Amino acid sequence: MNEGTHSAFAVLTPPGRGGIAVVRCIGPDAEAALAKCFRPAQAKKGAVPFSSLSEKGAVPFFEAAEKGTVPFSQQREKGTAPFSADLPCPGHLAYGHIVDAEGRPIDEVVLYHAETSGMGESPAAPAAGSKAAGSKAAGSVAIFEVNCHGGPAAVRAVCERLAAADLREVDGDRLMQLEGLPQIVRDARRALRRAFTPLAARILLDQLGGALAAAIAEILAPLGPGVSKPYLAPGEHTGGGVREGTSAADPPPVYSPGAKYGTAPAALAAIDVLLDRWRTCGRFLADPPRIVIAGRPNSGKSTLLNRLVGAERAITSAAPGTTRDYVEAEAALEGAPAVLVDTAGLREPGGEIERQGIARAREELARAAVVIYLIDAGEGPTPEDEAMLDSLGAKALAVLNKIDSRLAASQRRARSRLAISALTGEGVPALVAAVLEKLGWRAPAPGEPAPFTEDQASALASAREDLAAGRVTDAAARLKALLA
């Protein structure tokens, strides 16, 4: 197979066992390849053959002229129908089988023919009169999705058949590059694979749908017209007294007054809004914060983790020292994605295993964005607790636990007024709110733009710096690069 070809396929679903796997095929050779290995389901004996169902209106992807479409037979005559009558028309589905070279079924599939799309790395359009010309617009390629069974053996068999039909197997990221998708779209699809809360998925879907790109384009629009050279702010010089890339003989930069003066404050304000959404939301979508639950043995750490996760992820026991190693679990805190970590109780170790567990607990404390430090409400804080809270500093929340059993009035005068029962759930919503406040989490409203990668945030911060210094062209270039 020629490695330079732009006809390829990738498995979009995660590896492992599942009900359905999705294999996406793109490129100028995708139709021909699928025509070799896809066969629509045949009607049962005595029933109408599949090829004639379209005439009777029984198959949605062969819709007739009453819906404003050209009959399939006429499409074939005009050269605009799919490569094969066995394949669905764009925007429709077909049920059938992937078959081997002898026509024997390999797997039962549903084939979806997406609308044709221009590919960013596609070869030049075919010359007029060539074999490929006439069936598609120049630069336009077919996109198909094969929905097969999700078992590893079935997926591998389908992939091997597609490869034998002259499609190159690539990973999902490379497929998106070949498809010519903008970087923001590729980043959003990549992030959606890792999103594990509905709210995180909703925010990322908004960006996939164009919210962030539209916001950047709106900032960029008034900055571009009239900008011919990088802006040299008054008093700004390079070593030779002239900005790099210009000479003393060059005429001064030309700008529209709106781009230089009227729009710069608005652009700065708009970028500030996006950077604030990165700090309060986007960075957590890219890398969910680690929330460590710490405290002395038997303070209720494992019970709290199970409460917050909503499942029995950690073993609980009345015996101190049950947790010897840290346990982590993904959780949604009011929709915000987070990784909760239950650690070994902090005390003088009684053996080598416990010593290792406590050492790992201290490592997790150093990595934590927030530490929930539990104190048994019946015992109150000890000097060791006070020393640990001092060492943790601002990222710690001191929380009295087990208020369902006993709580002396004097013990309420701890560093925090947070008091909970991990066993019954009392006070836990207030604790979650306190954690989110310490993180600075704030979810954008539906449809609002939000940067969600380090690269996006860095580019926006650099563009803001350029704008603040008057370097309008540099800022515009950075913003344009985000939309590539």
Secondary structure as GFF3:
##gff-version 3
##sequence-region A 1 484
A	DSSP	beta_strand	8	11	.	.	.	ID=ss1
A	DSSP	beta_strand	20	27	.	.	.	ID=ss2
A	DSSP	alpha_helix	30	37	.	.	.	ID=ss3
A	DSSP	beta_strand	38	40	.	.	.	ID=ss4
A	DSSP	alpha_helix	50	53	.	.	.	ID=ss5
A	DSSP	three_ten_helix	54	56	.	.	.	ID=ss6
A	DSSP	three_ten_helix	60	62	.	.	.	ID=ss7
A	DSSP	three_ten_helix	65	67	.	.	.	ID=ss8
A	DSSP	alpha_helix	72	78	.	.	.	ID=ss9
A	DSSP	beta_strand	92	99	.	.	.	ID=ss10
A	DSSP	beta_strand	105	118	.	.	.	ID=ss11
A	DSSP	beta_strand	140	149	.	.	.	ID=ss12
A	DSSP	alpha_helix	152	164	.	.	.	ID=ss13
A	DSSP	beta_strand	168	169	.	.	.	ID=ss14
A	DSSP	alpha_helix	172	178	.	.	.	ID=ss15
A	DSSP	alpha_helix	183	194	.	.	.	ID=ss16
A	DSSP	alpha_helix	198	208	.	.	.	ID=ss17
A	DSSP	alpha_helix	211	220	.	.	.	ID=ss18
A	DSSP	three_ten_helix	221	223	.	.	.	ID=ss19
A	DSSP	alpha_helix	257	257	.	.	.	ID=ss20
A	DSSP	pi_helix	258	262	.	.	.	ID=ss21
A	DSSP	alpha_helix	264	277	.	.	.	ID=ss22
A	DSSP	pi_helix	278	282	.	.	.	ID=ss23
A	DSSP	alpha_helix	283	286	.	.	.	ID=ss24
A	DSSP	beta_strand	290	295	.	.	.	ID=ss25
A	DSSP	alpha_helix	301	309	.	.	.	ID=ss26
A	DSSP	beta_strand	327	333	.	.	.	ID=ss27
A	DSSP	beta_strand	336	342	.	.	.	ID=ss28
A	DSSP	alpha_helix	352	367	.	.	.	ID=ss29
A	DSSP	beta_strand	370	376	.	.	.	ID=ss30
A	DSSP	alpha_helix	383	392	.	.	.	ID=ss31
A	DSSP	three_ten_helix	393	395	.	.	.	ID=ss32
A	DSSP	beta_strand	396	401	.	.	.	ID=ss33
A	DSSP	three_ten_helix	409	412	.	.	.	ID=ss34
A	DSSP	alpha_helix	428	439	.	.	.	ID=ss35
A	DSSP	alpha_helix	454	468	.	.	.	ID=ss36
A	DSSP	alpha_helix	472	482	.	.	.	ID=ss37
###
